[in-house]
Amino acid sequence: MGIAFGSINSGLPKDIVQQIVEAEKIPIKQMEGRKGKIEDKKALVGQLTGLVEAMRGEVLKNKGARSLREIKVNTGDNPNIAVSADKNVAEPGKYNLEVVSLAQKSSAISNGVEDKDKTYIGVGYIKAVLPTGETKEIYVNEESATLSGVAKLINADSDLGMKAHVVNDGKGEDEPFRLIISMQDTGDDNRAEFPSLYLVDGEVDLYFDQEKPAQDAKVKLDGFEIEVPGNKLTELIPGITIDLKKAKPGEEINIDVQEDVEKIGGKIGGLVENINNVLKFIKEQNTLNEKSDTSRTLGGDLTLTTIESKIRGAVFNPIMTDKGPVRIGDIGITFERSGLLKFDSAKFEAALSKDYKMVSQVVAGSYTTAGGKVNGFVDGLEIAAQALLNMPNGALVTRKNGLQSQISQIEAQITNRQRMITQREEILKAKFARLEETMSRIKGQGAGLAGLGGGAAPTQQLG
């Protein structure tokens, strides 16, 4: 609380010091006002920076022909197979695939027993000859002498390369539980001689009732028969993975590998949307009227003009392709009267379907035979974004730093001014305290003098 001076002695207002201090704070309020306006501008620059960064993010997603590219595979919605494509390797084409036979694992199933966990099958060992020619033996003790126990022993030995499980054959017989053993990998190279069972003193004799040898899958590609070790084909067609799943022998499958023009169009549409977000911001800031306060906005700011100019340059700049110079506007991206970009997806996708290579060169650029790069539309946008965002000299970075410098200068001025006012306030308090003390002393002396002459008769004038 400030010191209040009464008016009894000096006759001055009680808050005289506060009034003087408040008067001297007026320049601080003015500086804070200027600071607030600059902070508003800085916030707008930050918002614009975020929009340009989002645009650059979409640019990077489509930089280069491989990034732009998308591939789709049509198999007629065949539920028995699954086909996928690596867009970096696969090439458009049509193929006819016929399944002759699926690949199989070496496998065997035992005779049935009454209970998988209780029927005692005896102790001894199980011997198997692996695809490598190595013989492996697994010993069965009393604790493991059941179907479930043997399955656990086999599954616990990773060197066997096989798996075992117990099934109920579902036939409703007295001995429904059977042991199935199979190699983990399919194909002729993974054939195994299934375990010989040397078990004694069991309640039942355990033996393998049926066996299936391993075999390669056989398919015909465009009429030519090919053997492959598994049912997942990764090298039959470059860049295409075919999982035969439940394909039936004799089944023919037509595989059509195409450029996914709709997906590529969607990616370019997303890029145009992000460019328009930047252009909308610029348009809003440059929309001025008699009520516009340009001290708080970026209306007319040179930075906005620079950004718009760079985007327009990327749109109107012709790109050299194998078919000659082509502008992005020729394939579906043009400016409207509003100043925003319009993306004609139908025109773009039609151009893709007609000449994918040319469109790819316009959008993503191309490399010359000498190894040089011809920049495409997205390259132009990337260069523009770098000029705006790169540290430390990007246009937006420089603008933001310049505004922050102004804010820092004003804050320093406010701090100095506040320090001076604080010192001034202390000096004024001291001065007025001394003034009150002096006036009080003078009044006290006057009252004393008046008391000394209070009973004397008035002096008579002579003559």
C-alpha positions as CSV (number, residue, x, y, z in Angstrom):
1,M,0.0,0.0,0.0
2,G,1.4,3.5,-0.9
3,I,1.9,6.2,1.6
4,A,-1.0,8.6,1.8
5,F,-0.4,12.3,2.6
6,G,-3.0,14.3,4.4
7,S,-4.0,17.8,3.5
8,I,-3.9,19.1,7.0
9,N,-0.4,20.5,6.7
10,S,0.6,20.8,3.1
11,G,-2.9,21.2,1.6
12,L,-2.0,18.7,-1.2
13,P,-4.2,15.7,-2.2
14,K,-3.7,12.5,-0.2
15,D,-2.8,10.4,-3.3
16,I,-0.6,13.0,-4.9
17,V,2.3,10.5,-5.3
18,Q,0.1,7.9,-6.8
19,Q,-1.3,10.4,-9.3
20,I,2.2,11.4,-10.4
21,V,3.2,7.7,-10.7
22,E,0.1,6.8,-12.8
23,A,0.8,9.7,-15.1
24,E,4.3,8.5,-15.6
25,K,3.0,4.9,-16.4
26,I,1.1,6.1,-19.4
27,P,4.1,5.5,-21.8
28,I,4.3,1.9,-20.4
29,K,0.7,1.3,-21.3
30,Q,1.3,2.6,-24.7
31,M,4.3,0.3,-25.1
32,E,2.3,-2.7,-23.8
33,G,-0.3,-1.9,-26.5
34,R,2.3,-1.9,-29.2
35,K,3.7,-5.1,-27.8
36,G,0.3,-6.7,-27.9
37,K,-0.2,-5.8,-31.5
38,I,3.2,-7.3,-32.5
39,E,2.4,-10.5,-30.5
40,D,-0.8,-10.8,-32.5
41,K,1.3,-10.6,-35.7
42,K,3.7,-13.1,-34.4
43,A,0.9,-15.5,-33.6
44,L,-0.4,-15.2,-37.1
45,V,3.1,-15.9,-38.5
46,G,3.2,-19.0,-36.3
47,Q,-0.2,-20.1,-37.7
48,L,1.0,-19.5,-41.3
49,T,4.2,-21.4,-40.6
50,G,2.1,-24.4,-39.4
51,L,0.1,-24.3,-42.6
52,V,3.2,-24.2,-44.8
53,E,4.8,-27.0,-42.8
54,A,1.6,-29.1,-43.4
55,M,1.9,-28.4,-47.1
56,R,5.6,-29.4,-47.1
57,G,4.6,-32.7,-45.3
58,E,2.2,-33.5,-48.2
59,V,4.9,-32.5,-50.7
60,L,7.4,-34.9,-49.1
61,K,4.8,-37.8,-49.3
62,N,4.7,-37.4,-53.0
63,K,8.3,-36.5,-53.8
64,G,9.7,-38.7,-56.4
65,A,7.9,-41.1,-58.8
66,R,8.1,-44.0,-56.4
67,S,6.5,-42.0,-53.5
68,L,3.7,-40.8,-55.8
69,R,3.0,-44.2,-57.3
70,E,0.2,-46.5,-56.1
71,I,-0.5,-50.0,-57.4
72,K,-3.7,-52.1,-57.2
73,V,-4.3,-55.7,-58.0
74,N,-7.6,-57.1,-59.2
75,T,-8.3,-60.8,-58.9
76,G,-12.0,-60.7,-59.4
77,D,-12.6,-60.8,-55.6
78,N,-11.5,-64.4,-55.4
79,P,-11.8,-65.4,-51.7
80,N,-9.5,-68.4,-52.1
81,I,-6.3,-66.3,-52.7
82,A,-4.8,-63.1,-51.4
83,V,-2.6,-60.9,-53.7
84,S,-0.6,-57.9,-52.6
85,A,1.8,-55.6,-54.5
86,D,5.0,-53.8,-53.7
87,K,4.5,-50.5,-55.5
88,N,8.3,-50.0,-55.7
89,V,8.8,-53.2,-57.7
90,A,5.6,-54.3,-59.4
91,E,4.8,-53.2,-62.9
92,P,1.4,-53.1,-64.6
93,G,0.4,-56.3,-66.4
94,K,-2.1,-59.1,-66.8
95,Y,-1.4,-62.6,-65.8
96,N,-3.3,-65.9,-65.8
97,L,-2.6,-68.3,-62.9
98,E,-3.8,-71.9,-62.7
99,V,-3.3,-73.9,-59.5
100,V,-2.3,-77.5,-60.3
101,S,-1.7,-78.5,-56.6
102,L,-1.0,-76.9,-53.3
103,A,2.3,-77.3,-51.4
104,Q,2.1,-79.7,-48.4
105,K,4.0,-80.4,-45.3
106,S,5.3,-83.9,-44.3
107,S,2.7,-85.0,-41.7
108,A,1.3,-88.1,-40.0
109,I,-1.6,-89.0,-37.7
110,S,-1.6,-91.7,-35.1
111,N,-4.2,-94.3,-34.3
112,G,-6.8,-93.3,-31.7
113,V,-6.7,-93.6,-27.9
114,E,-9.4,-93.2,-25.2
115,D,-8.0,-90.2,-23.3
116,K,-5.3,-87.8,-24.4
117,D,-4.2,-87.1,-20.8
118,K,-4.7,-90.4,-19.1
119,T,-4.2,-93.3,-21.6
120,Y,-0.8,-94.6,-20.9
121,I,1.1,-95.3,-24.1
122,G,4.4,-96.6,-22.5
123,V,8.0,-95.4,-22.1
124,G,10.8,-95.5,-24.7
125,Y,11.8,-93.1,-27.4
126,I,10.6,-91.6,-30.7
127,K,13.0,-91.4,-33.6
128,A,12.7,-89.2,-36.7
129,V,14.9,-88.5,-39.8
130,L,14.9,-84.8,-40.5
131,P,15.0,-83.3,-44.1
132,T,18.7,-82.7,-43.5
133,G,19.3,-86.4,-43.0
134,E,20.0,-86.1,-39.3
135,T,18.3,-88.6,-37.0
136,K,16.8,-87.2,-33.8
137,E,15.5,-89.2,-30.8
138,I,13.1,-88.0,-28.1
139,Y,12.9,-90.0,-24.9
140,V,9.5,-90.6,-23.3
141,N,9.4,-91.2,-19.6
142,E,6.5,-92.2,-17.4
143,E,5.5,-88.6,-16.8
144,S,5.2,-87.9,-20.5
145,A,3.7,-91.2,-21.6
146,T,0.4,-89.8,-22.9
147,L,-0.6,-88.2,-26.2
148,S,-0.5,-84.7,-24.6
149,G,2.8,-85.5,-23.0
150,V,4.5,-86.6,-26.3
151,A,3.1,-83.5,-28.1
152,K,4.7,-81.3,-25.4
153,L,8.0,-83.1,-25.8
154,I,8.1,-82.6,-29.6
155,N,7.0,-78.9,-29.4
156,A,9.7,-78.2,-26.8
157,D,12.5,-79.3,-29.1
158,S,13.0,-76.4,-31.6
159,D,15.7,-78.3,-33.5
160,L,13.1,-80.8,-34.8
161,G,11.4,-78.3,-37.0
162,M,8.1,-79.9,-36.4
163,K,5.0,-79.4,-34.4
164,A,2.6,-81.8,-32.7
165,H,-0.9,-81.5,-31.5
166,V,-3.7,-83.8,-30.3
167,V,-7.1,-83.7,-32.0
168,N,-10.5,-85.3,-31.5
169,D,-11.3,-86.9,-34.8
170,G,-15.0,-86.2,-34.2
171,K,-16.2,-89.7,-35.2
172,G,-17.7,-90.4,-31.9
173,E,-15.7,-93.6,-31.3
174,D,-14.4,-95.0,-28.0
175,E,-10.8,-93.9,-29.0
176,P,-11.2,-90.5,-30.6
177,F,-7.9,-88.8,-29.6
178,R,-5.1,-88.8,-32.2
179,L,-1.6,-87.3,-32.4
180,I,-0.8,-85.3,-35.5
181,I,2.8,-84.5,-36.2
182,S,3.8,-82.2,-39.1
183,M,6.9,-80.4,-40.4
184,Q,6.7,-76.6,-40.1
185,D,7.8,-76.0,-43.7
186,T,6.3,-77.2,-47.0
187,G,7.9,-78.4,-50.2
188,D,10.0,-81.2,-51.5
189,D,13.1,-80.0,-49.7
190,N,11.4,-80.4,-46.4
191,R,10.5,-84.1,-46.6
192,A,11.0,-86.0,-43.3
193,E,10.7,-89.7,-42.4
194,F,8.2,-89.6,-39.6
195,P,9.0,-90.9,-36.2
196,S,9.4,-94.5,-35.4
197,L,7.8,-95.2,-32.1
198,Y,9.7,-97.5,-29.7
199,L,7.4,-97.6,-26.7
200,V,6.9,-100.5,-24.2
201,D,4.4,-101.5,-21.5
202,G,1.7,-99.2,-22.7
203,E,-2.0,-99.7,-22.3
204,V,-2.3,-99.4,-26.1
205,D,0.0,-99.8,-29.1
206,L,0.7,-96.4,-30.6
207,Y,1.5,-96.2,-34.3
208,F,1.0,-93.9,-37.3
209,D,-2.2,-94.6,-39.1
210,Q,-1.7,-92.3,-42.1
211,E,1.2,-90.3,-43.6
212,K,1.3,-87.5,-46.1
213,P,4.6,-86.6,-47.8
214,A,5.8,-83.1,-48.3
215,Q,5.5,-81.7,-51.8
216,D,6.0,-78.4,-53.8
217,A,3.1,-76.4,-55.0
218,K,2.5,-76.5,-58.7
219,V,1.0,-73.6,-60.7
220,K,0.8,-72.6,-64.3
221,L,1.6,-69.0,-65.1
222,D,0.4,-68.0,-68.5
223,G,0.3,-71.7,-69.4
224,F,3.8,-72.6,-68.1
225,E,4.0,-75.0,-65.2
226,I,6.2,-73.9,-62.3
227,E,7.0,-75.6,-59.0
228,V,7.4,-73.6,-55.8
229,P,8.2,-74.8,-52.3
230,G,5.3,-73.0,-50.5
231,N,1.8,-71.7,-51.0
232,K,2.9,-68.1,-50.6
233,L,4.5,-67.1,-53.9
234,T,6.8,-64.1,-53.7
235,E,9.0,-64.5,-56.8
236,L,6.6,-65.7,-59.4
237,I,5.7,-62.2,-60.6
238,P,8.1,-59.4,-59.6
239,G,6.7,-57.3,-56.7
240,I,3.6,-59.4,-56.4
241,T,2.9,-61.7,-53.4
242,I,0.3,-64.4,-54.0
243,D,-1.0,-66.4,-51.1
244,L,-2.9,-69.5,-52.5
245,K,-4.6,-70.0,-49.2
246,K,-7.5,-72.3,-50.1
247,A,-7.2,-72.3,-53.9
248,K,-8.5,-75.4,-55.5
249,P,-6.5,-77.6,-58.0
250,G,-7.6,-76.7,-61.5
251,E,-8.8,-73.2,-60.5
252,E,-7.8,-70.4,-62.8
253,I,-7.2,-66.9,-61.5
254,N,-6.8,-63.7,-63.6
255,I,-4.4,-61.2,-62.0
256,D,-4.6,-57.7,-63.3
257,V,-1.9,-55.3,-61.9
258,Q,-2.7,-51.6,-62.5
259,E,-1.7,-48.1,-61.6
260,D,-4.1,-47.0,-58.9
261,V,-5.2,-43.8,-60.4
262,E,-7.9,-43.1,-57.9
263,K,-5.5,-43.4,-54.9
264,I,-2.9,-41.3,-56.6
265,G,-5.6,-38.7,-57.4
266,G,-6.6,-38.7,-53.7
267,K,-3.0,-38.0,-52.7
268,I,-2.7,-35.1,-55.1
269,G,-6.1,-33.8,-53.9
270,G,-4.8,-33.8,-50.3
271,L,-1.8,-31.8,-51.5
272,V,-4.0,-29.3,-53.2
273,E,-6.1,-29.0,-50.1
274,N,-3.0,-28.1,-48.0
275,I,-1.8,-25.6,-50.6
276,N,-5.3,-24.0,-50.5
277,N,-5.1,-23.7,-46.7
278,V,-2.1,-21.5,-47.1
279,L,-3.7,-19.5,-49.9
280,K,-6.9,-19.0,-47.9
281,F,-4.9,-17.7,-44.9
282,I,-3.2,-15.2,-47.2
283,K,-6.5,-14.2,-48.8
284,E,-8.1,-13.6,-45.4
285,Q,-5.2,-11.5,-44.2
286,N,-5.2,-9.4,-47.4
287,T,-9.0,-8.8,-47.3
288,L,-9.0,-5.2,-45.9
289,N,-11.7,-2.6,-45.3
290,E,-12.1,0.6,-43.3
291,K,-12.3,-1.4,-40.1
292,S,-9.2,-3.4,-40.7
293,D,-6.4,-3.0,-38.2
294,T,-3.2,-3.8,-40.1
295,S,-1.2,-3.1,-37.0
296,R,-2.5,-6.4,-35.6
297,T,-2.7,-8.5,-38.9
298,L,-0.5,-9.4,-41.7
299,G,-2.5,-7.6,-44.4
300,G,-0.2,-6.3,-47.1
301,D,2.8,-8.0,-45.5
302,L,5.6,-8.7,-47.9
303,T,5.9,-12.2,-46.5
304,L,2.4,-13.1,-47.8
305,T,3.3,-11.7,-51.3
306,T,6.5,-13.8,-51.3
307,I,4.6,-17.0,-50.4
308,E,1.8,-16.5,-52.9
309,S,4.4,-15.7,-55.6
310,K,6.3,-18.9,-55.0
311,I,3.2,-21.1,-55.1
312,R,2.0,-19.4,-58.3
313,G,5.4,-20.0,-59.8
314,A,5.2,-23.7,-59.0
315,V,1.8,-23.9,-60.7
316,F,2.6,-21.9,-63.8
317,N,6.1,-23.2,-64.4
318,P,6.2,-25.6,-67.4
319,I,7.8,-29.0,-66.7
320,M,9.9,-30.6,-69.4
321,T,8.6,-34.2,-70.1
322,D,9.3,-36.8,-72.7
323,K,6.2,-35.3,-74.5
324,G,7.6,-31.7,-74.3
325,P,6.8,-28.9,-71.8
326,V,3.6,-29.5,-69.7
327,R,2.1,-27.3,-67.0
328,I,0.3,-28.8,-64.0
329,G,-2.8,-26.9,-65.1
330,D,-2.8,-29.1,-68.3
331,I,-3.6,-32.2,-66.2
332,G,-6.1,-30.8,-63.7
333,I,-4.7,-28.2,-61.2
334,T,-5.6,-24.6,-62.0
335,F,-6.3,-21.3,-60.3
336,E,-9.9,-20.1,-59.8
337,R,-11.0,-16.5,-59.7
338,S,-11.0,-16.7,-56.0
339,G,-7.3,-17.1,-56.0
340,L,-7.5,-20.7,-54.8
341,L,-6.5,-23.9,-56.6
342,K,-9.1,-26.2,-58.2
343,F,-8.3,-29.9,-58.5
344,D,-10.2,-31.6,-61.4
345,S,-9.8,-35.2,-60.2
346,A,-11.6,-36.6,-63.3
347,K,-9.2,-34.8,-65.7
348,F,-6.2,-35.8,-63.6
349,E,-7.1,-39.5,-63.4
350,A,-7.9,-39.5,-67.1
351,A,-4.5,-38.1,-67.9
352,L,-2.9,-40.8,-65.6
353,S,-4.8,-43.6,-67.3
354,K,-3.7,-42.3,-70.7
355,D,-0.1,-41.6,-70.0
356,Y,1.1,-42.4,-66.5
357,K,4.7,-41.6,-67.3
358,M,4.1,-38.1,-68.5
359,V,1.9,-37.2,-65.6
360,S,4.4,-38.7,-63.2
361,Q,7.1,-36.5,-64.8
362,V,4.9,-33.4,-64.4
363,V,4.1,-34.1,-60.8
364,A,7.3,-35.6,-59.5
365,G,10.0,-34.7,-62.1
366,S,12.3,-37.1,-63.9
367,Y,16.0,-37.9,-64.3
368,T,17.9,-37.3,-67.5
369,T,20.2,-39.8,-69.2
370,A,23.1,-37.7,-67.9
371,G,21.9,-38.2,-64.4
372,G,20.5,-34.7,-63.8
373,K,17.1,-34.0,-62.3
374,V,14.3,-32.2,-64.0
375,N,12.2,-30.8,-61.2
376,G,8.4,-31.4,-61.2
377,F,5.5,-29.6,-59.6
378,V,6.2,-31.0,-56.1
379,D,9.9,-30.2,-56.4
380,G,8.9,-26.6,-57.0
381,L,6.7,-26.6,-54.0
382,E,9.4,-28.2,-51.9
383,I,11.9,-25.5,-52.9
384,A,9.4,-22.8,-52.1
385,A,8.7,-24.4,-48.6
386,Q,12.4,-24.6,-47.9
387,A,12.9,-20.9,-48.8
388,L,10.1,-20.1,-46.2
389,L,10.9,-22.6,-43.4
390,N,14.6,-23.4,-43.4
391,M,16.8,-22.2,-40.6
392,P,18.0,-19.5,-40.1
393,N,17.2,-17.5,-43.2
394,G,13.8,-18.7,-44.3
395,A,11.3,-15.9,-44.9
396,L,8.9,-17.1,-42.2
397,V,11.7,-17.8,-39.8
398,T,13.2,-14.3,-40.4
399,R,9.8,-12.6,-40.0
400,K,9.1,-14.5,-36.8
401,N,12.5,-13.6,-35.4
402,G,12.1,-10.0,-36.4
403,L,8.8,-9.7,-34.6
404,Q,10.3,-11.4,-31.5
405,S,13.2,-9.0,-31.6
406,Q,10.7,-6.1,-31.5
407,I,8.8,-7.7,-28.6
408,S,12.1,-8.2,-26.7
409,Q,13.1,-4.5,-27.3
410,I,9.7,-3.3,-26.0
411,E,9.9,-5.6,-23.0
412,A,13.4,-4.2,-22.2
413,Q,12.0,-0.6,-22.5
414,I,9.1,-1.4,-20.2
415,T,11.4,-3.0,-17.6
416,N,13.7,0.1,-17.7
417,R,10.7,2.4,-17.5
418,Q,9.2,0.5,-14.6
419,R,12.5,0.6,-12.7
420,M,12.8,4.4,-13.2
421,I,9.2,4.9,-12.0
422,T,9.8,2.8,-8.9
423,Q,12.9,4.9,-8.1
424,R,10.9,8.1,-8.9
425,E,8.1,7.0,-6.6
426,E,10.5,6.4,-3.7
427,I,12.0,9.9,-4.2
428,L,8.6,11.5,-4.3
429,K,7.5,9.8,-1.2
430,A,10.6,11.0,0.6
431,K,10.1,14.6,-0.6
432,F,6.5,14.8,0.4
433,A,7.2,13.2,3.7
434,R,9.8,15.9,4.4
435,L,7.4,18.6,3.1
436,E,4.7,17.3,5.5
437,E,7.2,17.3,8.3
438,T,8.3,20.9,7.5
439,M,4.8,22.2,7.2
440,S,3.9,20.5,10.5
441,R,6.8,22.1,12.2
442,I,6.0,25.6,10.8
443,K,2.4,25.3,11.9
444,G,3.6,24.2,15.3
445,Q,5.9,27.2,15.6
446,G,3.1,29.5,14.5
447,A,0.8,28.1,17.1
448,G,3.5,28.6,19.8
449,L,4.0,32.3,18.9
450,A,0.3,32.9,19.0
451,G,0.2,31.4,22.5
452,L,3.0,33.7,23.8
453,G,1.1,36.9,22.8
454,G,-2.4,35.8,23.8
455,G,-2.9,38.0,27.1
456,A,-1.0,41.2,26.2
457,A,-2.9,44.5,25.6
458,P,-2.7,46.0,22.1
459,T,0.1,48.6,21.7
460,Q,-1.2,52.2,21.6
461,Q,-0.2,54.3,18.7
462,L,1.6,57.5,19.8
463,G,0.6,60.9,18.6
